[in-house]
């Protein structure tokens, strides 16, 4: 391969060896000499290490760390391996499509800082989703359109939405997106790290949005977002990601983590999203943007999503926010009713927008591994 790759594909993994190996295999199948695969492995076994040594590919940069490190530190170590002009971050049960390589070339030719897609493919590995023992893949095909956006405008909108559902906004992101490595270096030079908070993908998206002036969104998928039985997404489906912060595995191997004062202190997908995003804004020194944060909207989202799994915590946190806001009971719940109404309205509008779009959706229910998921997309795309 070239001494300086164009695209570095980052995979941080721990104890999901089978999926990580399958992901690496699927990327090697592209036989591209302009990519590198950077793997930071914190697993308790040598299975990935043995595989990497066996394939002996110059395209793979691999480190295995025996000491116990945090989820975030694993991603930072992975990023340290990267030498490509552009980087993309995927999970160890995900993969890229050839379109990622093609758009990295396009970005390089046009001096573009970041590109993402709003139509990435979802793939549930066999055993990950109840009712689909042989896997489930959903592919949305669209045109080759590309649009330009100014991230800070949409960052303000995201803050107004309580820092929820960042993937619905046209913001730069390393996770399943393509970003110039020099921009991530700029983040590190300012904050001391590439990734922070408790969610590396959200932290990275928000910090990059503070420095990238123009971001581009394409319609074609760039990657496949996998969900295996061991993944956080599968656990969330089962309602396992909620409780007191002391129950969060994301705090494992992190000493004296300082939770943002702006975010309610309990464990949920909603609060982890918001806290990691807020950490990025704090680290980037964006005090004016922090003032746009709508804590009531965050609490409304968290109440809707967690009221059944952790009702006592939700009741407590609503009482704490009411006291903090110094609103009467009637005024507080009137305000929250307004936030619920906006959330429902936005959801209805999103569903209507998706139904009215001309995008074609295809579903496959017998997909044994992620290489087959790539083949399904290629067959559809070439038909």
N, C-alpha and C positions, 0 to 999 in steps of 0.2 A: 504494500500500500504506500501511498505518498507519505513522506516524512511528516508533513503537517496536514492532518485531515481537515476536511471542511466541517464535518458534523460529528460532535461527540454525543453519544447516547449514554445517559447516566442511569445506572441501576444500583440502588442500595438494597441489600437483601439480608434477611435473618430467618433462618430455620424454615424457609419455604423452597428448599433446594430443587425439588422436582419442577416447580413452576419457573424458577429462575433459569434452570438449564434449558427448558423448552423455549423460553423467551430468547435466550442467547442463540439457540439453534435457528430460530425463525429469522433473526436479524442476519446471521451469517449466510443464510440462504440467498440473500440479495447479491452476494459476491461483489460488493462495491468496494473500490479502493479509495474512496473519499470519506469513509466513516471510520470511527473507532467506537468500541463498546467498553465503557468504563464501569467496572463492577467493584463495589465495596461490600465485602461479605463479613458479617458478624455472626454467622451461624455457629452452632455448637458441633457441627460435623465438617468433614473435609470433602463432602460430595461435590460441591461446586468447584472447589480447588482441583480435585482429581479430574473433573470434566475439562476444565480449562487447560490443564497440563496435557491431557490426552489429545485435544483438538489442536493444540500448539499453533494458534492463529495469531499472526502479527496484529490483527485488528482488535485484539482484546487486551485491555489493561486491567489487571486484577490485583486486589489486595485482600488479605484475610486478617482480620483483627480478632485475636483470642480474648482480649480483655473485654469486660462488659462496658459497652458505650451506649449512649442514648440514641434514640431514633433519629434525632436531628444531627447529632455528631456523625452518624453513619453517612448521611447525605452530604455533609460538609467534606468528609474525607473522600467521598466519591467525586465531588466536584474538583477537588485538588488534583485528581488524575487527568482531568480533561485538558486537551491541547488544541481542540478544534476551534475554528473561527466562530462556529455556532454550536450551541448545546441544546439538547432536549432531554427532559427528565421523564422517565416512566417507572411504574411499579414493577416489581419482579414477577408479576403475573400479567403484565401488559406486553405490547410490542409496537413497533412502528410499521407503517406502510411505505412502499416505495415513494409515495407522494411526499413524505417527509424529506427524503433525499432530494427529490426534484425541486421542492420549494426552498430548501437550503441553497441550492444552486441559484435559483431565482433571486433569493434575498441577497446573495453575494453579488450578483451581477447588477442589482439595483440599489445597493448600499442601504438595505432595509435592516432596522434594528431588531424587529420582532414580528413574527407571524403566528397566528393560531387559527384553528378551524372551529366552527360552531356545529360541526356534524361528525364528530369522532364516533367510531363504532363501539358498541358495548358487547361484551362477551362474558357470559357466565360459564365458567368451567364446569364439567360434570360434577354433580354433588354440591354445587354452590347455591342453587336456587331450588326450593321445594317445587316439585311438579315437573322438573326438567332434569332427570337423571343423566341424560346424555348431552347436556349443555344447551345453551341458548345464545344465539347471536342475532343482533339487530343492526341492520345496515341501512343508512339513509343516503341515497344518491342525490346529488345536486349538480348544478352547473359549475364551471370553472371560474366563477366570479371572484373578484378580490376588492375589498373595500378598505378605505383609510379612516382611522379614528384617532382622536386626541384623548389619551387615557385619563388625564386629570379631570376632565368633564365627567366621565363615567365613574371615576373614583368618588366624586362628590355624591353621585346618585347611589352608589353602593353604601356609602356612609349613611345616607338617608334611609336606606333599607336595613339598617342595623348590622351592616357588614355580613349580610347573608346571601348565599347563592352567587358567589363571585363569578362562577363559570357562565352565568347568564349575561355578563357584561363584557364588552369588547376591550379587555385589558391584556397587556402582555403577560405571558406566563411561560415558565420553563416546563411545567408539568403538561405534557402532551402539546407543547408549543415549541417554537424555535426562536432562540434569543441569541444575540451576539454575546460571546463570552466576555468581551471587554465591558459590556454593561453590567454583568455580574461581578466583574472585578471592581467596577466603580461602586457597587453596593458594598462589597467587602471592605474597600478602602474607607468607606464612610462609617460602616457599622462594626467592622472587625470580623465579619462572618458572611458567608453566602446565604445561609439559611438560619432562621431563628424562630422564636415562638415555639409552638408545639406541632405546627403543621407546616412543613417546608414549602409545599406548593403554594399555599395562601400567602405566607410571609414573602416569598419570592415575587409573586404577582403584584402585591401591593408596593413593595419596595421598588420594583422595576417601573411601576406606574408613576412613581414620583420623579423619575429621571428620563424616561423615554417619551419623546414628544409626539411621535407618530407610530401607531401600531396598525398592522394590517390583518384582516380576517378573511380567510378563504372559505369557500363553500364545500370543497371536496374534503373528505376525511384525511387526516394525516397519520392517525394511529388507531390502535385498538385498546380500549380500556377494559382490562380483564378483571374479573371478580372470581377469586378462588374461595374454597370453603374456609380457608384460614384468614381471609382478608378482613380489613376493617369494615369494608362496605357490606360484606356478608353478615358480620356481627351487628352492624347497625340495622339491617333488615330484621334481625332476630330481636332487636330492642335491647342489646347488651351495652350500648354506649351511653349510659346515663346513670347518674348517681352523685355521690360526693367526690370532690377532686382527689381525695385520698385513694379512691378506687381506680383512678385512671392509669392505665399501663404506659401512657405517654410520658409520665413523670419518672419512669424507671431509669435509673442511672443518671439522673439530673440532680445535682446538689443545690439546694436553696433557690429553687425557681421562684422568681418574683412575678406573681400574677398581676396583670394590669389593673389599676384601680378603677378603670372605666367599665370593666366587665363583671357581671355577676359571678360569684365564685362557686360554681358547681360544674359537674362533669356532664357535658352533652355535646353533640355535634355542633349545635348552634353556638355555644360559648367557646368551644375550641376554635371554630372558624373566626369568630369575632376577636378573641384574645390574640391569636396569631397575627391577624390583620392589624390590630391596634399596636402590637409590639413593633411591627414593621414601620408604622407611622411614627411611633415614638423614637425608634432607632434612627430614622431618617430625618428627625427634627421637624416634622410637619405639624406643628402646633395649630396652625390655622385650619388645616383639614380635620384635625381631631375635634375641633369645635363643632363640626358639622355632623358628628355622630349622633344617631337617634337611638338612645338606649331603650326607649319605650317600644320601638319597632323590634329590637332584638328580643326583648322580653315577651312580646306578643308571639313571635316566631317560636321561641323556646317553649312557651306555654302550649301552643297548638301541638307541637311535636312531642312533648314530654309529659303532658298532663296525666296520661294513663300509666306510664312506667314509673314516674317519680312524683306522684301528686303532692306529697308532704313538702318536698324540696321546692316545687314550683309555687306552692302556697306561701312558703317562707320567703322566697325571693321576691315575689310580688309585694309582700308586706314590707320588705326592706326597701324596695324601690319606691313604694308609696311614701314611706317615711323620709327617704332621701329627697324626694321631689317636693315635700311639704304640701302635698295636695290633700284635700279632704277625700274621704272614701268615695263619695259620689263623683268628684272631679277626676280622681285617679282612674276609676273604672270607666268613666265616660271617655277619657283619653285613650285607654286601652281598647275600648270598643271601636274607636276611630281607626286605631292601628290594625285591628283584626279586619275591619272592612276593607282597608287598603290592600292587605295581604290577599284576601279573597278576590278582590277586583283584579289584582295583578295576575293571580293564578288563572282566572277565567279568560283574561286577555291573552295570556300565553298559550292556553289550550286552543283558543280560537285562531290565533296566529299560526300555530302549527297545523291545524286542520285546513286552513286556507292556503297554506304554502303548496307549491308545486313539487315539493320533494317526494321522492318515491321511497317507501319503506319496505324492506324485505326482512323476513324472519327465517332463521334456520334452527332446527331443534335437534339435530344430530351432528354435533361439532366436538370431536373428541379432544382436540388440542388447538393451540393458538395458530399453528401453521396452517391448519385446515381453515381457520377463520380468515386468514390472509387470502387463501386460495378462493374462498367464497366471494370475497370482495373483488379479486382480480377477474374472476369469471364474469361477475355482473358488470364490472367496469368495461370489460372488453367485448361484451355481447352487443 
